[in-house]
Amino acid sequence: MNEPRYTAGHRLLHDRTAVITAAAGAGIGGATARRFLEEGARVVIGDAHARRLKETEDALTAEFGAGRVTSLPCDVTDEEQVRALFSLAEQAHGRLDIVVNNAGLGGTAALVDMTDEQWTRVLDVTLNGTFRCTRAALRSFKASGAGGVVVNNASVVGWRAQAGQAHYAAAKAAVMALTRCAALEAAEFGVRVNAVAPSLAMHPHLAKVTSEELLAELTAREAFGRYAEPWEIANVIVFLASGYSSYMTGETVSVSSQHP
């Protein structure tokens, strides 16, 4: 199978300001920050890993220029840190247009062995974190009266069963439900809320926490016989954040080549 060809930017997000969570490093959040910059946006990136976040900010600033990238350490399980991240976006750029809720936490554990702490931790980051940031986004958008867009990162395991993933699957299915309900509430003040549901996007952190055997098994299920590159997921996030999806809200888009 041929390698995917990187898509050049077309200024789809020109002059927009976006908050992106869990954006440090080489995963989907980092790829989304880069694609947004390539599409003309300003980005405010947050992540619980302060050192990696600063390295990401410095690298993106060196490439795209001063003033377009701002960062603040943010643990989405902490309401004060979430508020600070959103306040920074408004203070630094005077407006907020797009929020990408990428923060999530996985792990593998059989349900019979799973502890309360394992269950609660995954749900607090993946579901409650998305709730906190969506709430902050909607409050900002409603106050400004200028509309806005929220894109949540869900997962195909919110639809498809996978052993050892009960906590993660429950959280991601709930993110999809949250997306639908938030979309109905936000429509009255001109805000769209959608989600992406990737299957398998490879990045260094996933490689560290997942066995080679499981990765090989998951890759074999993909129709293209390969995993997605993080920027391929980011491309769909760009679409949902842009005017090209102006009539879409409450939807979860599967970004997958996985067959049953």
C-alpha positions as CSV (number, residue, x, y, z in Angstrom):
1,M,0.0,0.0,0.0
2,N,1.3,3.4,-1.0
3,E,2.1,5.9,1.8
4,P,-0.4,8.7,2.2
5,R,0.5,12.0,0.6
6,Y,0.5,15.0,3.0
7,T,-2.1,17.6,2.1
8,A,-1.0,21.2,1.8
9,G,-2.9,24.0,3.6
10,H,-5.5,26.1,1.9
11,R,-6.1,28.8,4.6
12,L,-9.4,27.2,5.6
13,L,-9.0,28.6,9.2
14,H,-7.5,32.0,8.3
15,D,-7.6,34.4,11.2
16,R,-9.3,32.0,13.6
17,T,-8.1,31.3,17.1
18,A,-8.2,27.8,18.4
19,V,-7.7,26.1,21.8
20,I,-6.3,22.5,21.4
21,T,-5.9,20.3,24.5
22,A,-3.3,17.5,24.9
23,A,-1.3,19.1,22.0
24,A,2.3,18.4,23.1
25,G,4.4,15.9,21.2
26,A,3.7,13.9,18.0
27,G,0.2,12.6,18.6
28,I,-3.2,13.8,17.2
29,G,-3.2,17.0,19.3
30,G,0.3,18.0,18.1
31,A,-0.6,17.2,14.5
32,T,-3.8,19.2,14.8
33,A,-2.0,22.2,16.1
34,R,0.4,22.0,13.1
35,R,-2.4,21.5,10.5
36,F,-4.3,24.5,12.0
37,L,-1.3,26.7,11.7
38,E,-0.9,25.6,8.1
39,E,-4.5,26.5,7.5
40,G,-3.9,30.1,8.8
41,A,-5.1,29.8,12.4
42,R,-3.6,31.0,15.7
43,V,-3.4,28.3,18.3
44,V,-3.4,28.1,22.1
45,I,-2.1,24.7,23.1
46,G,-2.5,23.0,26.5
47,D,-1.1,19.8,27.9
48,A,-0.5,18.2,31.3
49,H,3.2,17.7,30.3
50,A,4.8,21.1,30.8
51,R,8.2,20.3,29.3
52,R,6.9,18.6,26.2
53,L,4.4,21.5,25.8
54,K,7.1,24.1,25.8
55,E,9.2,22.2,23.4
56,T,6.2,21.9,21.1
57,E,5.5,25.7,21.3
58,D,9.1,26.5,20.6
59,A,9.3,24.2,17.6
60,L,6.0,25.5,16.1
61,T,7.0,29.1,16.7
62,A,10.3,28.6,15.0
63,E,8.5,27.3,12.0
64,F,5.4,29.5,11.8
65,G,6.5,32.7,13.4
66,A,6.1,34.6,16.7
67,G,2.6,35.4,18.0
68,R,0.8,32.5,16.4
69,V,1.4,29.9,19.1
70,T,0.7,30.3,22.8
71,S,0.9,27.5,25.4
72,L,-0.2,26.9,29.0
73,P,0.2,23.7,31.0
74,C,-3.3,22.4,31.5
75,D,-4.6,19.2,33.3
76,V,-8.2,18.9,32.1
77,T,-9.2,17.2,35.4
78,D,-8.5,20.6,37.1
79,E,-11.3,23.2,36.6
80,E,-9.0,26.1,37.5
81,Q,-6.4,25.1,34.9
82,V,-9.1,24.7,32.2
83,R,-10.4,28.2,33.0
84,A,-6.9,29.6,32.8
85,L,-6.3,28.0,29.4
86,F,-9.5,29.6,27.9
87,S,-8.8,32.9,29.6
88,L,-5.3,32.9,27.9
89,A,-6.9,32.5,24.5
90,E,-9.1,35.5,24.9
91,Q,-6.4,37.6,26.5
92,A,-3.7,36.7,23.9
93,H,-5.9,37.0,20.8
94,G,-9.1,38.8,21.9
95,R,-11.3,36.0,20.7
96,L,-12.0,32.3,20.6
97,D,-13.3,30.5,17.5
98,I,-12.5,26.8,17.7
99,V,-12.0,24.3,20.6
100,V,-10.5,20.9,20.0
101,N,-10.9,18.5,22.9
102,N,-8.2,16.0,22.3
103,A,-7.2,15.1,25.9
104,G,-7.9,11.5,26.8
105,L,-6.4,8.6,28.7
106,G,-6.4,4.9,27.8
107,G,-5.0,1.7,29.3
108,T,-5.7,-2.0,29.2
109,A,-7.3,-3.9,32.0
110,A,-9.7,-6.8,32.2
111,L,-12.9,-5.7,33.9
112,V,-12.6,-8.4,36.6
113,D,-9.2,-7.0,37.5
114,M,-9.9,-3.3,37.0
115,T,-9.7,-1.1,40.1
116,D,-11.9,1.8,41.0
117,E,-8.9,4.1,40.5
118,Q,-8.2,2.8,37.0
119,W,-11.9,3.2,36.0
120,T,-12.2,6.7,37.6
121,R,-9.0,8.0,36.2
122,V,-9.8,7.2,32.6
123,L,-13.3,8.6,32.8
124,D,-12.1,11.8,34.6
125,V,-9.6,12.7,31.9
126,T,-11.4,11.3,28.8
127,L,-15.0,12.2,29.6
128,N,-15.0,14.7,32.4
129,G,-12.1,16.6,30.9
130,T,-14.1,16.9,27.6
131,F,-17.1,18.0,29.6
132,R,-15.1,20.7,31.4
133,C,-13.6,22.1,28.2
134,T,-16.8,21.9,26.2
135,R,-18.6,23.8,29.0
136,A,-15.8,26.5,29.0
137,A,-16.1,26.7,25.2
138,L,-19.8,27.1,25.2
139,R,-19.7,29.8,27.9
140,S,-17.2,31.8,25.9
141,F,-19.0,31.4,22.6
142,K,-22.4,32.3,24.1
143,A,-21.0,35.4,25.8
144,S,-19.3,36.6,22.6
145,G,-22.3,36.0,20.4
146,A,-20.0,35.3,17.4
147,G,-20.6,31.6,17.2
148,G,-17.9,29.0,17.3
149,V,-16.9,25.3,16.8
150,V,-16.1,22.5,19.1
151,V,-14.5,19.2,17.9
152,N,-14.2,16.3,20.3
153,N,-11.9,13.4,19.9
154,A,-13.9,10.1,20.4
155,S,-12.9,6.6,19.2
156,V,-14.3,3.8,17.3
157,V,-14.2,1.7,20.5
158,G,-17.2,3.9,21.5
159,W,-19.1,1.7,19.0
160,R,-17.1,-1.5,18.7
161,A,-16.2,-3.8,21.6
162,Q,-12.6,-4.5,22.5
163,A,-11.5,-6.7,25.4
164,G,-9.6,-4.8,28.1
165,Q,-11.1,-1.4,27.1
166,A,-14.3,-1.2,29.1
167,H,-13.3,2.1,30.8
168,Y,-12.0,3.7,27.7
169,A,-14.9,2.5,25.5
170,A,-17.4,3.7,28.1
171,A,-15.7,7.1,28.2
172,K,-15.6,7.5,24.5
173,A,-19.2,6.4,23.9
174,A,-20.1,9.0,26.5
175,V,-18.1,11.6,24.6
176,M,-20.3,10.9,21.6
177,A,-23.4,11.3,23.6
178,L,-22.1,14.5,25.1
179,T,-21.4,15.8,21.6
180,R,-24.9,15.2,20.5
181,C,-26.5,16.8,23.5
182,A,-24.2,19.8,23.5
183,A,-24.8,20.3,19.8
184,L,-28.6,20.7,20.4
185,E,-28.1,23.2,23.2
186,A,-25.4,25.2,21.4
187,A,-27.3,25.5,18.1
188,E,-29.4,28.3,19.4
189,F,-26.4,30.6,19.7
190,G,-24.7,29.6,16.5
191,V,-22.2,27.0,17.7
192,R,-21.5,23.6,16.1
193,V,-20.3,20.6,18.1
194,N,-19.0,17.5,16.3
195,A,-16.6,14.7,17.0
196,V,-14.1,12.4,15.2
197,A,-13.7,8.7,16.0
198,P,-10.3,7.4,15.0
199,S,-9.5,3.7,14.9
200,L,-5.7,3.4,15.0
201,A,-3.4,6.4,14.7
202,M,0.2,5.7,15.5
203,H,2.3,8.0,17.7
204,P,5.2,7.4,20.1
205,H,3.1,7.3,23.3
206,L,0.8,4.7,21.9
207,A,3.8,2.6,20.9
208,K,5.1,2.8,24.4
209,V,1.9,1.6,26.2
210,T,0.7,-1.0,23.7
211,S,2.2,-4.3,23.0
212,E,3.6,-5.1,19.5
213,E,1.2,-8.1,19.3
214,L,-1.9,-5.9,19.9
215,L,-0.7,-3.3,17.5
216,A,-0.1,-5.9,14.8
217,E,-3.6,-7.3,15.5
218,L,-5.3,-3.9,15.2
219,T,-3.4,-3.0,12.1
220,A,-4.4,-6.2,10.4
221,R,-8.1,-5.2,10.8
222,E,-7.6,-2.0,8.8
223,A,-8.6,-2.2,5.2
224,F,-5.5,-0.3,4.0
225,G,-3.3,-2.7,6.0
226,R,-1.7,0.2,7.9
227,Y,-2.4,2.5,10.8
228,A,-3.4,6.2,10.3
229,E,-0.8,9.0,10.6
230,P,-1.9,11.5,13.2
231,W,-2.1,14.2,10.5
232,E,-4.7,12.1,8.7
233,I,-7.0,12.5,11.8
234,A,-6.1,16.1,12.0
235,N,-7.3,16.7,8.4
236,V,-10.8,15.6,9.4
237,I,-10.6,17.9,12.4
238,V,-9.7,20.7,10.1
239,F,-12.8,19.9,8.0
240,L,-15.1,19.9,11.0
241,A,-13.6,23.2,12.3
242,S,-13.9,24.9,8.9
243,G,-16.8,26.4,7.0
244,Y,-16.9,23.3,4.8
245,S,-18.9,21.6,7.5
246,S,-21.2,24.5,8.2
247,Y,-24.4,22.4,8.3
248,M,-23.0,19.6,10.4
249,T,-23.6,19.4,14.2
250,G,-24.0,16.6,16.7
251,E,-22.2,14.2,14.4
252,T,-19.4,11.8,15.1
253,V,-17.3,11.1,12.0
254,S,-15.4,7.7,11.9
255,V,-11.8,8.2,10.7
256,S,-11.1,4.6,10.1
257,S,-10.4,2.0,7.4
258,Q,-11.3,-0.8,9.9
259,H,-13.6,-3.5,8.6
260,P,-15.8,-5.6,10.9
